[in-house]
Amino acid sequence: MIQRYTGIFRADSFTKNVEDSTSVVGAGPAYGANRSGGASLIDTVQLPGISQQWSLQSISFITSIAMVVTCAVYGRLGKLMAGLMRATDPNVQSGPPTGLIWVSPHLPLPADTSLTVALFDPAVNECPPIINAGTAPGAPTAQTAISSFLALQGILQLPQMVPFVPAEQIMVGLWWLPTIIGYTQGGPQTWRMAAYRTRYTVLYDDGLG
């Protein structure tokens, strides 16, 4: 029987799931570009009451993103990827330390890159809202409500149902790929890009007919 399960990625107290950032002490137009390390978040999916073989059909993702800066910047934004990791994926062993919400530099993408989907691609999507860090140092405020952020969604549609045994864990991940940023004013300066309130919905066959 086809079932749906919706989960929410873990987040900090500002509902922020994963953030990429870079900063400099002194910068200017001639300073050159700064490459961020990217960032990633991997969560385990807790499907309810699975005691038999089941099959995965798709995973959809919904998120909102925004950019926070201390001055005008230029450069090339990195992609925000989302996807599935199986317990047998060799890159799972590179998981984040206990207690961290996200980790930077970003962890490796799934070994099978067909299990990922781009939620944000600067070649396709519009630029996310740019927020002055002076008005939004951390938490979204009345001036920077999440409803005004760039809403994104994507679906990882598998070409055929993928079977899983009951004891096998699956994980979902978010990966900010590195960004190249230059600052137009002297430092100290900071650039941050974050995803907020990210949800995922797993569509699967529970194997019960």
C-alpha positions in Angstrom: 0.0 0.0 0.0 1.3 3.4 -0.9 2.0 5.6 2.1 3.3 9.1 2.7 5.6 10.2 5.5 6.5 13.9 6.1 9.5 14.8 8.2 11.3 18.0 9.2 15.0 18.5 9.1 16.5 19.4 12.5 17.1 23.1 13.0 18.5 25.7 15.4 16.3 28.0 17.5 15.9 30.3 14.5 14.5 27.3 12.4 17.7 27.4 10.3 18.6 24.0 9.0 21.9 24.5 7.2 24.1 27.6 6.6 27.1 28.3 4.4 29.3 31.3 5.2 32.6 33.1 4.6 34.2 36.2 6.2 37.3 38.4 6.0 39.1 40.8 8.2 40.0 43.3 5.4 38.5 43.4 2.0 37.9 45.6 -1.0 37.4 45.4 -4.8 41.0 44.4 -5.3 41.0 41.9 -2.4 39.9 39.0 -4.5 37.3 36.3 -4.1 36.7 34.1 -1.1 35.6 30.5 -1.4 33.3 29.1 1.2 33.5 25.6 2.4 29.9 24.7 1.8 27.8 23.0 4.5 25.7 19.9 4.9 23.0 18.3 7.1 22.1 14.6 7.2 19.1 13.3 9.0 17.8 9.8 9.6 14.3 9.0 8.3 12.1 7.4 10.9 9.4 5.6 9.0 6.6 4.4 11.4 5.9 0.7 12.0 8.0 -0.9 9.2 8.5 -4.7 9.9 8.6 -6.0 6.3 10.4 -5.3 3.1 9.2 -1.9 1.6 10.0 0.1 -1.5 10.8 3.8 -2.0 9.1 5.7 -4.8 10.1 9.4 -4.4 11.1 12.1 -1.9 10.0 15.7 -2.3 11.6 18.6 -0.5 10.4 22.1 0.4 12.6 24.9 1.9 13.1 28.7 2.0 16.5 30.4 1.6 17.9 33.9 2.1 21.3 35.6 1.9 22.7 37.7 4.8 25.5 40.2 4.0 27.3 43.1 5.7 28.0 44.9 2.5 27.5 44.5 -1.3 29.1 41.4 -2.6 29.8 39.8 -6.0 30.7 36.3 -7.1 29.1 32.9 -7.9 26.6 31.2 -5.6 26.8 27.5 -4.9 23.9 25.1 -5.5 21.7 23.7 -2.7 21.3 20.0 -3.2 19.0 17.6 -1.4 18.9 13.8 -1.6 18.8 10.3 -0.3 21.6 8.3 1.4 21.4 4.6 2.0 23.1 3.0 5.0 25.4 1.2 2.6 26.7 4.4 1.0 30.4 4.8 1.8 30.0 8.5 2.4 27.6 7.9 5.3 30.6 7.1 7.4 31.6 10.8 7.2 28.6 11.9 9.2 28.7 15.1 11.3 29.8 15.0 15.0 27.1 14.4 17.5 25.3 17.6 18.6 25.9 19.6 15.5 23.0 20.7 13.4 25.1 21.2 10.2 28.7 20.8 9.4 31.1 22.8 7.3 33.0 22.1 5.0 30.2 20.1 3.4 30.2 16.3 3.6 30.5 14.3 0.4 27.3 13.9 -1.7 25.9 10.4 -2.1 28.2 8.1 -4.1 25.2 7.6 -6.5 24.6 11.2 -7.6 21.3 10.2 -9.3 19.9 10.2 -5.7 20.2 14.0 -5.5 18.2 16.9 -6.8 19.1 20.6 -7.0 16.7 22.8 -4.9 18.6 25.9 -5.7 20.7 26.4 -8.9 21.9 29.9 -9.6 21.8 29.2 -13.3 18.1 28.5 -13.1 16.6 30.1 -10.0 16.3 33.8 -9.1 18.6 35.3 -6.6 17.4 34.8 -3.0 16.5 37.9 -0.9 19.6 39.8 0.3 19.3 40.9 3.9 21.4 43.4 5.7 23.1 41.7 8.6 22.5 44.9 10.7 18.7 44.2 10.7 18.9 40.4 10.9 22.0 39.2 12.8 20.6 35.8 13.4 16.8 35.2 13.7 14.3 36.2 11.1 12.5 39.4 12.3 9.5 41.4 11.2 11.7 42.8 8.4 13.0 39.5 7.4 10.1 37.1 7.8 10.6 33.7 6.4 7.5 34.2 4.3 9.5 36.7 2.3 12.4 34.3 1.6 12.8 32.5 -1.7 10.6 29.4 -1.5 12.0 26.3 -3.2 10.9 22.8 -3.9 12.2 19.7 -5.7 11.4 16.1 -6.1 13.7 13.1 -6.3 11.7 10.8 -8.5 13.3 7.3 -8.7 13.0 5.6 -12.1 11.7 2.5 -10.4 10.8 1.5 -6.9 13.9 0.8 -4.7 13.4 -2.1 -2.2 14.6 -1.9 1.4 14.8 -4.4 4.1 13.0 -3.4 7.4 16.3 -2.9 9.4 17.9 -0.7 6.8 18.1 3.0 7.6 17.8 5.7 5.0 18.9 9.2 5.4 18.0 12.5 3.7 20.6 15.3 3.3 21.0 18.9 2.4 24.3 20.1 0.8 25.3 23.7 0.2 28.0 23.5 -2.4 30.9 26.1 -2.1 30.2 29.7 -3.1 32.8 32.2 -4.4 32.2 35.7 -2.9 34.0 39.0 -3.1 33.4 42.0 -0.9 33.2 45.6 -2.1 34.1 47.3 1.2 36.8 47.0 3.8 36.4 44.5 6.5 35.5 42.9 8.7 32.7 41.6 6.4 30.6 38.5 6.4 28.4 36.6 3.9 25.9 33.8 4.9 23.4 31.8 2.9 20.9 29.6 4.8 18.0 27.2 4.3 15.1 27.4 6.8 12.1 25.1 7.8 13.1 22.4 5.3 10.6 19.5 5.1 10.6 16.3 3.1 7.9 13.9 2.1 8.7 10.2 1.5 6.3 8.3 -0.9 6.7 4.6 -0.4 5.0 1.2 -0.6 4.9 -0.4 2.8 4.8 -3.9 1.4 1.4 -4.8 2.9 -0.5 -4.9 -0.4 
